[in-house]
Amino acid sequence: MARTGDLLVRDFDDTGARRLHLLADIRSHLGARGAESVLATAAGAGLAALAAGTIVEFSTTGGDAIAVGPGPLGDLALLRAIAAVAVESLPDQHRHRAHRPHAVAEKMESFARADLVVTTPGGANSLPAALRHGHLVIAT
């Protein structure tokens, strides 16, 4: 400070709640095994975030969504939500073939705000550009 000649340090703490937007890629072309692997990996990431005091906004490409806050029941709420996600088998490739690519791309663009996207190696190759800007976690 100019008046006293003493050094002044201002340390700012972020008092706002931290949030993690976690997206699990469970598109049907990844198969049931790939989707299960994605959900298990997403559960681990979500639990770690909750343990660090972060609010987890978990969603799937299938339309499931839940926000869970840290606390004594946060882990259980997240795990129950993930366990309730319906994993579908591979779709009939001939059904809705002309409409499917556009509908999937439009739906995926709505997830562009995701901080962390969990997918498989094959799923990463077919993600829209809007989702490639964030952090990808590849489930094996």
Helices and strands as residue ranges (DSSP letters): E 19-24, G 28-30, H 31-51, E 55-60, E 65-68, H 74-83, H 100-109, E 116-119, H 121-125, G 129-131, E 135-138
